């Protein structure tokens, strides 16, 4: 327990309100993520079938993809931690919380949720757009535009 006096086991028992709220939040994020994925798949199927989609449909598709990734990131943070805390005095509490939560839910691996690549891809879309514009502007005259 790395110096954290008491630990989550002693401070927050399995039947505490804090634990219940923590688990309710993981559950809420999971349900929201699933609903967003379901809607994304539904809209994606319409695209694959060549059905007409309105600008609002495309906007919703983007919003649902972003929502699913955001919820997955929130679950990752709740289960695996979002990175070491800024305050060094909280590091041992942070480590103990992550161990405690993972023990309670069966030490899941969840590699897809752990991976931040999809979230980073969306969050840095603006940077890729800048790169594309730069490449397009600096292409040779023979290259198609």
N, C-alpha and C positions, 0 to 999 in steps of 0.2 A: 504494500500500500504506500510506498514511497513518501512517507512523512505526513500524509493527510490523516490527521487524528480523527478517528471516528469512522470515516468512510461512508459511502452511500448505504451500505448494508445497515449501519447503525443509525444513520440520520434519517434515511428514507426506507422504510420497510415495504415489502411487496404489496401491502394493503393500504399504503398511504395515499392521500389525495394527490400528492406530487407525482407518484408513479402512475396513478390512474390518468391524470392529465397528460403526462408524457406519452403514454400508450394511446390515448385518444387522439393526440396530435399526429402520431405516426399513422394511425388508422385513417384519420381525415386526409392526410397527404396521399396515402395509398389509394383511397377511394376517388379523390379528385384526379389523381394521375390516371387511374383506370378510365374514368369517364372521359377525360381529355383524349386518351388513346383510342377509345371506342369511337368518338366523334371524328378523330383524325382518320381512322381506318375507313369509316363510312364515307367521308368526303373523298378520300383517296380512291376508293372503289369507284365512285362516280367519275373521277378523272380517268381512271384506267378504262372504264367502259365508254368513254367518249361522250358522256352526258354533258349537257350545257350547264355551266356554272356561272353564277353572277359574281360581280366584284365583292359582294358581301360574303359569298361562299368562300372565296379565296382569302378574304380577310379573316374569316372564322377559322379556316384551315391553319393559317399562320399563328393565330392566337392559341388554338388548341395544342399545336406542336410546342409552342413556347410554354404553355401551362403544364404540359406533361413533363417537360424537361425541368422546369422550375420545381415541380412537386417532387420529382426524383431527386433533385439536388437537396431539397429540404429533408427528405427521408435519409439521404446519405449523411447529412450533417447530424441528424438526430441519432443515427445508429453508429456511425463511424467517426463523428466529429468533423468540424469544418476547418481544422487546422489548430495548431497550438494557440492557446489564449495569449492575448497581448500582455496581460499582467502575469508576470512570472509566478506570483504567489498563488495563482489559480491553476497552474499546470498539473499539480498532483490531483486536485479535485477533478479536473477535466479528464485525466487518464483514468481515474477511478470511475467516473460516470460512464465513460465509454465501455470499460470492462464490465461494469455492473449491468448496463443496458444489454450489451451483447450476450452476457451470461443468461439474462432473463428470457431472451428471445431465441436462444439456441445457437449462438455464435454463427450467424449466417455469413456466407461469403459475398453473395450478391454482386458479382463482378460488373454487371451492367449498370447498377445504381452507383457503384463506387467510381466508375469511369466518368471523368469530367469532360471528355472530348466533345460530346454532342453539345453540352451546354456552352463550352468555350467557342465552338464553331458558330453557334447562333449569336453569342454575345460579341464576337469580333467580326461580324458580317461587314460592318462599316470599313474595317481595315482591308478586307478582301476586295471590297468594291474599289477602294483607292488603288490597290494593286492592279486590278483589272483595267481601270481607266489609265493608269500609268503605262501598262503594257500595250494597250490599244493605241495610246498617243505616240508611243515610241516604236511602233511596228514599221516595217519597211513598206515602201509604196506598193510592192508586189503582193504583199499579204492582203487577203480579203478582210474587209472591215465589217 
